[in-house]
């Protein structure tokens, strides 16, 4: 699974016996469950009956040709001690098998994870991979998740005979159902499409998709059913994550189906509870029209959100004001909002104390605005952020993950240290997780802090 080749293989078999993969052997009856290969597309010299198109460069053959195994009979095997499971679905591992500069990379993720390394080492690419998986888990198309797919092709990957190149990524999601692996192989050139997806748990493949006919905009999917049927197969779109579609396709009437549903829903819940955040001070200085008070990813509507937190959540608003005393220059007595009596744009200000004029946020430095925005994100929750978590699950059963590239951009040491303190406080409670890319100064200060997981990348 982790071997990467710069040149595409030719003539990948339609079905690879899973004895050669981590999933273990598959009965011959299940190998026959997938249909024979579709006729070769016109002009496709490499396709043949019983053979799937070769995966694009950078994508391993094994990703495009897998079949779910039968569910193990109840009570089989040796009894094991029940494993301690995460109370909330969270991404605990990011795998970048062939993604930009990353090769066979496996990055464990904790409640607070910081990516550090020199310029060009792949910090931003790692966060972009996580964000793309989150988008796909929320129902986004490949084009929406990867607006620039060529930038994700592995470095020095050369196209195959059909001028195809692609990339591979995946993650592990832990939660009440136990650890679940999601692996994805994507063709980026000449057209963007999924060529293979695998959902597995405990060495057992629950869902597998394969691109069998380049002329069709679909992949052949097979998922575990159990019982007399064994597996169910059906075409799925080649531009959407099959795992996110399973809850709409699986009835849950057998033990195998319920296992597939539990695994798929756990992955979807964890990926949907992600908030990519990149505060843009240039968009935060102007007064904004009052709205629903949900913070955007660029934090352009910060003033409107402060209006809401001041009136609806005094405790969090007070904590943010206390943080502002550390992260903003001069004396800070509180955070206030000005709004015209007859309605109109609202403006946030720093209360400087009795007898002193307030300071509009428009007059603050870029570092101060980024600090206030990031502090607000760390101190709040999904109800105040412009995101779409799983509505069918209580917020107490979900953990929000904040993605922040260039987390410390424009911040001084005092501001970075205060944000790290807030992050440790919030992440320690289990409801918020932070995955961020930082500069060397912040990384040096965080390396010895208990509770911080450092991922050091080297160019």
Steps between C-alpha positions, in 0.01 A plus 500: 500500500782744571720431201509794259612494139574802284405316182156346457465125482336355190232232486396492866289190564129553550504316831798452726463218750483660841751249630748753363347787695460578871136394485572128489368226265171518315291200397484434128123550506551858608763564236237401246256752645650784301394505136732433212689804376310726266610513137805712440433860414575597145867568457591330829777264399577386853153379599404138448225266617552426865740793545437844643671813370838558659488753784657841435858572596540540874202274568576142600325220310368342819280803571280447195427130538362380832196300608342491848544181695219312669422598856658274760247268668386617839706352779781379272861543600647549842323723749665838534488769761275791401713785368466847645327709237479872434170643624479729195598428139836667427767473232803347672724445197560673167661290226660669199622206298558707186393860544711798394840468668377227735594137435380211718437753777296403807430785741334418837264776614428586862263749661755775421728429205751746353672450165843660484781504248681717249331665205405242238496208744126441450329658801234672291457192281428286806230738621360525146467120493311501829274781379429317174404181686274708723332652197446162337357365825254791500377415152722724287600392150861429407515829312387689810739311729798528263468830308862460382553122478825525303663664801434179697669261254814347655822679416682356200210269408501436125184422302426151377432398140152653528643825641344438842635611836341505844548498876410294807393599849305363792427518870409295805194596702465370854177508696228287656522249212879462536773610256385521137732557203407699190732491198445689176672490160425796271581553134588865440593490132361505238167508685435524872334184634517242777663176383492311829361531851534265795324504836637240740498408866713253689653368178158439343395694192150641536478703177709489185461688173685463171500690173425229243396697193668835424213586268248511784483759777452238770695248703400143583438474875468194723417514868460241771147368544538174689239231516418304187592784261853564627564823311289760323631665187379809317644791302582819690596845366871542431506856631369444854613308804326164506526477879284812535235343274477169686250616768259568211556161337532250786188382682668364812295182510796261549796499736735568209295797383486642850878473527537686169254767610668552839842536337380731221297722732794531740728616219241746367431648846872558563563653158196728510603644838792696348536878483779632273597843630722763338426846646541782247554831683443702181141371494433554870544874535175625347165506681280205402128450462339307787433137415465168672832544682684195366869559445626457144826325419672831418344665811380796292182520712681507836305805619165328445616189686622711794155661507348154537745362759464813715124453524475118499812368671639732764749246635675439169488869416669579832771240429561658161526845658751363750706355215486837322677658798798281418487505121413865434716805564399742774247456776187298417195511726275299271361441153197696389291547187347815358176468307275781370172530688296467184699205370794492264861382496659403832853587605713332766718704736747449783379658823802682642349569839324793674576839356688364201366484144437156356714371213326374188619163374575674170789676677659183634804337347476191281652283773249624757207421269630153421557439870144602594350285224698188588432547870128524427511178294678311778257622764179433312329202334319383185191707579699821454707386200383488138518124464260210453560225758288187510159625612379154601766476773506712816782756507624340823564183297715684246846654513566812294834505317645838404741506205729803494776541245762764591350501848755751634521723192539864607503413871772589748629259763261623767195451279614155383559389858154616609334317209690183590377538858140537380540205262633275777214608726230440236648184349550349845124491549452273198245705307749692286804379309757712319716406202722790397810583302741729686832673452820399669465754782166363616616144441806551721282636780248216468735201473538462875138572589308198632191431289646629172563244225773628266536379142843610378533496122832522321542615143 
